[in-house]
Amino acid sequence: MKNYDEAKEKNLYATKSRGYGKIMVRDQLDDNGEEVRYLLVNFQKESAMFKAPEKRDELCFAYTKQFANAFMINSQIKDSLLIGGAAFSYPKYYLSHYPEARLDVVEINPEMLEIAKKYFYLEDYIKMYAKAANGADNGRLGIHIQDGMQFLAACEKNYDLIINDAYIGASLDSGLMSYRGVAQIKRHLNAGGIYMVNIITALTGFFANDLKKAREVFGANFKNVYVYPVRPDLSSLEKQNCILIGTDLEIPKLDVIE
């Protein structure tokens, strides 16, 4: 779950609240006592990076580790799109761990790109994996500063995997989860492509209304829909990060990746 504990550490960076929310960067210890650099939007943990140089391309959040389950559905994923780059923690992991694959990242807020370069070592990964950081289609990393729906409307490319992690604080981009948005996503997937979404929801009860609607929308576009909680030990009535998947491929039983 993306959340925020008040702490005494000083911010490395902070902006006043704007159209994309109040942004902060700060270093804190995680629950295991490791030094982590966090990106917060409206006091919600949006992205994170281990400060130890040898772990900078590893994942801090449990929910981002689940994106690897896409490769359990289709082991031949070569071209992916991530909508919602934030501090680019998942792109760094993806490029480091899938050496034969390519990734486009769409981020609506240009300030995020500058923050990721300055505080999260993205510049190093751009030098390693991209020939240009202006959205040009070269190298293994493409960066596009644009609204997700607008990018898809103009894009002529298809993908094996599209991941939606477009949040402002705790609010998911609703357009990408609408009937029109999911249909647009489907049009940009190759045969057997996968649409994977991080959605903060309960599995049952009052706080599961968004999930119920999302499953209906996915069901109208994909043959198979699958959802699982990142924290199965929590009550199904409690909101948490859940992974929602739509694809025309058969979906095996997926386990939570630790």
C-alpha positions as CSV (number, residue, x, y, z in Angstrom):
1,M,0.0,0.0,0.0
2,K,1.3,3.4,-0.8
3,N,1.2,5.3,2.4
4,Y,3.2,7.8,4.4
5,D,4.5,7.9,8.0
6,E,5.3,11.3,9.4
7,A,9.0,11.4,10.2
8,K,11.6,13.9,11.3
9,E,13.9,13.5,8.3
10,K,14.4,16.6,6.2
11,N,13.2,16.6,2.6
12,L,15.8,16.6,-0.1
13,Y,13.2,18.3,-2.4
14,A,9.7,19.7,-2.0
15,T,7.2,21.6,-4.2
16,K,4.0,23.4,-3.3
17,S,0.8,21.7,-4.4
18,R,0.2,22.1,-8.1
19,G,-1.9,20.4,-10.7
20,Y,0.0,17.2,-10.2
21,G,0.1,17.4,-6.4
22,K,2.7,18.2,-3.7
23,I,5.9,16.4,-4.5
24,M,8.6,15.5,-2.0
25,V,11.8,13.5,-2.1
26,R,13.2,12.2,1.2
27,D,15.5,9.5,2.6
28,Q,14.2,7.2,5.3
29,L,14.8,3.7,6.7
30,D,12.3,1.1,5.6
31,D,10.8,-1.5,7.8
32,N,13.9,-3.7,7.4
33,G,16.2,-0.9,8.4
34,E,17.5,-0.3,4.9
35,E,18.1,3.2,3.6
36,V,15.5,4.1,1.0
37,R,14.9,7.2,-1.1
38,Y,11.2,7.9,-1.5
39,L,9.2,10.0,-3.9
40,L,6.0,11.2,-2.3
41,V,3.0,12.9,-4.0
42,N,0.4,14.4,-1.7
43,F,2.1,12.5,1.2
44,Q,1.6,9.1,-0.5
45,K,4.7,7.0,-1.4
46,E,4.7,7.0,-5.1
47,S,8.1,5.5,-5.9
48,A,11.2,4.4,-4.1
49,M,14.9,3.4,-4.6
50,F,17.3,1.6,-2.3
51,K,20.2,4.0,-1.7
52,A,22.9,1.2,-1.8
53,P,24.5,1.5,-5.2
54,E,24.3,-2.3,-5.8
55,K,20.5,-2.3,-5.2
56,R,19.4,0.8,-7.2
57,D,17.8,-1.3,-9.8
58,E,15.9,-3.5,-7.3
59,L,12.3,-2.9,-6.3
60,C,11.2,-1.6,-2.9
61,F,7.5,-1.9,-3.2
62,A,5.7,-5.3,-3.0
63,Y,3.2,-4.3,-5.7
64,T,5.8,-3.5,-8.4
65,K,7.4,-6.9,-7.9
66,Q,4.1,-8.4,-9.1
67,F,4.5,-7.0,-12.6
68,A,7.0,-9.9,-13.2
69,N,3.9,-12.2,-13.2
70,A,3.2,-11.0,-16.7
71,F,6.2,-13.1,-17.8
72,M,4.4,-16.1,-16.2
73,I,1.5,-15.5,-18.6
74,N,3.7,-14.8,-21.7
75,S,7.4,-15.6,-21.4
76,Q,8.1,-14.0,-24.8
77,I,7.4,-10.4,-23.8
78,K,9.8,-8.1,-25.8
79,D,8.1,-4.7,-26.0
80,S,6.4,-3.1,-23.1
81,L,4.7,0.2,-22.2
82,L,4.5,1.7,-18.7
83,I,2.1,4.5,-18.1
84,G,3.1,6.4,-15.0
85,G,6.9,6.7,-14.7
86,A,7.2,8.6,-11.4
87,A,10.8,8.1,-10.2
88,F,11.4,5.4,-12.8
89,S,12.0,2.6,-10.3
90,Y,10.3,-0.1,-12.3
91,P,11.9,1.0,-15.6
92,K,15.3,0.6,-14.0
93,Y,14.4,-2.9,-12.8
94,Y,12.9,-3.9,-16.2
95,L,15.9,-2.8,-18.2
96,S,18.3,-4.5,-15.9
97,H,16.5,-7.8,-15.6
98,Y,15.1,-8.3,-19.1
99,P,18.1,-7.7,-21.3
100,E,16.3,-8.6,-24.5
101,A,13.3,-6.4,-23.9
102,R,12.5,-2.8,-24.6
103,L,10.3,-0.3,-22.6
104,D,8.5,2.9,-23.4
105,V,7.6,5.1,-20.4
106,V,4.8,7.7,-20.5
107,E,4.9,10.3,-17.7
108,I,2.5,13.2,-17.7
109,N,4.5,15.5,-15.4
110,P,7.8,16.9,-16.8
111,E,8.9,17.7,-13.3
112,M,9.0,14.0,-12.5
113,L,11.6,13.3,-15.2
114,E,13.9,16.0,-13.8
115,I,13.4,14.6,-10.3
116,A,14.2,11.1,-11.4
117,K,17.3,12.3,-13.2
118,K,18.6,14.3,-10.3
119,Y,17.6,12.2,-7.2
120,F,17.1,8.7,-8.6
121,Y,20.0,8.2,-10.9
122,L,17.9,7.9,-14.0
123,E,20.5,9.8,-16.0
124,D,22.8,6.8,-15.7
125,Y,20.2,4.5,-17.1
126,I,19.4,6.8,-20.0
127,K,23.1,6.8,-20.9
128,M,23.1,3.0,-20.8
129,Y,19.8,2.2,-22.4
130,A,18.6,5.1,-24.5
131,K,20.2,7.1,-27.3
132,A,17.8,9.9,-26.6
133,A,15.5,10.9,-23.8
134,N,13.0,12.9,-25.9
135,G,10.7,10.0,-26.9
136,A,12.6,9.0,-30.0
137,D,12.1,5.4,-30.9
138,N,15.7,4.1,-30.4
139,G,17.6,2.2,-27.8
140,R,15.9,0.0,-25.2
141,L,14.3,2.9,-23.3
142,G,11.8,5.5,-24.7
143,I,10.6,8.4,-22.5
144,H,7.5,10.3,-23.4
145,I,6.3,13.3,-21.4
146,Q,2.6,13.2,-22.2
147,D,-0.9,12.2,-21.0
148,G,-1.4,8.5,-21.3
149,M,-4.6,8.7,-23.3
150,Q,-3.1,11.3,-25.7
151,F,0.0,9.1,-26.2
152,L,-2.1,6.1,-27.1
153,A,-4.3,8.1,-29.5
154,A,-1.3,9.2,-31.4
155,C,0.8,6.1,-31.1
156,E,1.1,3.7,-34.0
157,K,3.0,1.0,-32.1
158,N,1.7,-2.2,-30.4
159,Y,3.0,-3.8,-27.3
160,D,3.2,-7.2,-25.6
161,L,2.6,-5.7,-22.2
162,I,1.0,-2.5,-21.0
163,I,1.3,-1.6,-17.4
164,N,-0.9,1.2,-15.9
165,D,0.6,2.7,-12.7
166,A,-0.6,6.2,-13.4
167,Y,-1.4,7.7,-10.0
168,I,-1.4,11.2,-8.5
169,G,-1.1,10.4,-4.8
170,A,-3.7,7.7,-4.1
171,S,-5.9,8.5,-7.2
172,L,-5.6,6.2,-10.3
173,D,-6.0,7.8,-13.8
174,S,-9.7,7.0,-14.3
175,G,-9.5,7.5,-18.1
176,L,-7.3,4.5,-18.6
177,M,-9.8,2.4,-16.7
178,S,-12.9,3.5,-18.6
179,Y,-14.5,1.6,-21.4
180,R,-12.9,3.9,-24.0
181,G,-9.6,3.8,-22.2
182,V,-9.4,0.0,-22.0
183,A,-10.6,-0.4,-25.6
184,Q,-7.8,2.0,-26.6
185,I,-5.3,-0.1,-24.6
186,K,-6.5,-3.3,-26.3
187,R,-6.0,-1.8,-29.7
188,H,-2.3,-1.2,-28.8
189,L,-1.7,-4.8,-27.7
190,N,-0.2,-7.5,-29.9
191,A,-2.0,-10.8,-30.1
192,G,-1.9,-12.4,-26.7
193,G,-0.9,-9.0,-25.1
194,I,-1.5,-8.2,-21.5
195,Y,-2.9,-5.2,-19.7
196,M,-1.8,-5.1,-16.1
197,V,-3.0,-2.5,-13.6
198,N,-2.0,-1.6,-10.0
199,I,-5.3,-0.7,-8.4
200,I,-5.9,0.3,-4.7
201,T,-9.1,-1.4,-3.7
202,A,-10.8,-3.9,-1.4
203,L,-11.8,-7.3,-2.8
204,T,-15.3,-7.2,-1.3
205,G,-17.6,-4.8,0.3
206,F,-18.1,-1.1,0.0
207,F,-14.5,-0.3,-0.9
208,A,-14.6,-2.8,-3.8
209,N,-16.9,-0.8,-6.0
210,D,-14.1,0.5,-8.2
211,L,-12.8,-3.1,-8.7
212,K,-16.2,-4.4,-9.6
213,K,-16.6,-1.7,-12.3
214,A,-13.0,-2.3,-13.5
215,R,-13.6,-6.1,-13.9
216,E,-16.7,-5.4,-15.9
217,V,-14.8,-3.1,-18.3
218,F,-11.9,-5.6,-18.6
219,G,-14.4,-8.4,-19.2
220,A,-15.9,-6.4,-22.1
221,N,-12.4,-6.3,-23.8
222,F,-10.5,-9.4,-22.8
223,K,-11.3,-13.1,-22.7
224,N,-9.7,-13.6,-19.3
225,V,-9.6,-11.3,-16.3
226,Y,-7.6,-12.0,-13.1
227,V,-7.2,-10.1,-9.9
228,Y,-5.2,-10.8,-6.8
229,P,-4.2,-8.9,-3.6
230,V,-0.6,-8.1,-2.9
231,R,-1.3,-8.7,0.8
232,P,-3.5,-11.8,0.9
233,D,-3.2,-11.8,4.7
234,L,-5.4,-8.7,5.0
235,S,-9.2,-8.8,5.2
236,S,-10.9,-8.7,1.8
237,L,-12.8,-5.7,3.1
238,E,-9.6,-3.7,3.5
239,K,-8.2,-1.5,0.7
240,Q,-4.8,-2.5,-0.5
241,N,-2.7,-2.8,-3.7
242,C,-4.2,-5.4,-6.0
243,I,-3.1,-6.5,-9.4
244,L,-5.7,-6.6,-12.2
245,I,-4.9,-8.4,-15.4
246,G,-6.7,-8.5,-18.7
247,T,-5.5,-10.7,-21.6
248,D,-6.9,-13.2,-24.2
249,L,-4.3,-15.7,-23.1
250,E,-5.0,-18.4,-20.5
251,I,-3.9,-17.1,-17.1
252,P,-2.3,-19.6,-14.8
253,K,-2.7,-19.4,-11.0
254,L,-0.4,-16.6,-10.0
255,D,1.3,-16.3,-6.7
256,V,2.4,-13.2,-4.8
257,I,6.0,-12.5,-5.6
258,E,8.0,-11.8,-2.5
